Amino acid sequence: MKKASCLFLTLWLFAGWAWAETVKIPVASPFTGPLASFGEGVKNGALLKAEEINASGGINGTAVQIMLEDELCEPKEAATVATKLAGNPEVCIVVGHLCSSATLAALPIYRSVGLPAISPASTNVNIGRMSPYYFRNVYKDDFQGLFLAKYVHGVKGYRKVAVFYEVNDYSMGLMGAFMKEALRLGIQVLGTEAYTSDTTDFKPQLTKFKLMKPDAIFIPGYAPQGTLIVSQAVGLGMKVRYFGADGLDDDVMLNNPDAEGLFVATPFLPEKAGPQAAGFLAAYRQKYKKDPNYFAANTYDAVGLAAAAITAVGSDREKIREYLAAINSKEKAYDGVAGKTYFDENGDCLKDAFVKEIRGGTWVSAEKQLQ
């Protein structure tokens, strides 16, 4: 079997073959479809990091090329993309996937051929322990769910909550973690209702919630459905607050006037970023005319981690896995724009969580953060 080289040949000249070597780093995410807005941040962060690497001389003198692999956040599409990348000897590491269901579909394919991957966004708790080749620079849902329960109890003072979740790995895992901690804290979960990704009418379930009179509705899903849930609740005259996790961290929610006051947990806030993020923030704002969301910041760091691994050990897949696994303490951490990244024995990392909310049609840092 040919060893992965991360290099490909691109240039034909009339005088014969000319070799144009480029380090290929695939980035798998939804770039079209209902969750394409998530992929926009991923694409922006990846391309910005690659531009900066190339402006500094590339990886050991070789330019980086980002390969944007569109998998729609759908397990079937993710498996197709993963099979293509796993069988390509020129690919030695993957940045992706975004949605947990997509990652769980791709994971066994990468594991079977020993292809390392770094997810900047998949938070399902099972991912890390399922493969020694999968890493992520984002926290897990057990942490995120616990954090949100503590925040709504200790900061917001909510005592009665309803949960409206999507039937997928991400949403159900997040809901389970939240409910476990809510029970411990004494938050009363009045009821739960489920929906699927193609649901557009949420009024029957919302009508049930309206009768329960919760303080707030927890939406552990994605923004395309979240925005409909909020607007339909407002249409029913519900006077209730809404909150979610990183799946609602999207301009789709920001552009909905009914979502004023919505708050979400997020791994990255520009206002809370350390001094190492100053250059990234300035470059991103100049290039894209907006603040980066966490998808952009984490992908920027994930591409940086991939490049650091290739720079240090070359293109061998197993050596890259060993390099990443050895980043296992604060002292060895990769110091990125979204904080220090280091991995435990499952390839999972510890990251802070923050809360931001929509105020005046803009994402702003919540006035009170969980201490």
Secondary structure, DSSP 8 states (H G I E B T S, - for coil): -----S----EEETTEEE---EEEEEEEE--SSTTHHHHHHHHHHHHHHHHHHHHTTTBTTBEEEEEEEE-TT-HHHHHHHHHHHHT-TT---EE---SHHHHHHHHHHHHHHT--EEESS---TTTGGG-TTEEESS--HHHHHHHHHHHHHHTS---EEEEEEESSHHHHHHHHHHHHHHHHHT-EEEEEEEE-TT----HHHHHHHHHH--SEEEE-S-HHHHHHHHHHHHHTT---EEEE-GGG-SHHHHT-GGGTT-EEEES--GGG--GGGHHHHHHHHHHHSS---HHHHHHHHHHHHHHHHHHHH-S-HHHHHHHHHT--SGGG-EEETTEEE-B-TTS-B----EEEEEETTEEEE-SS---
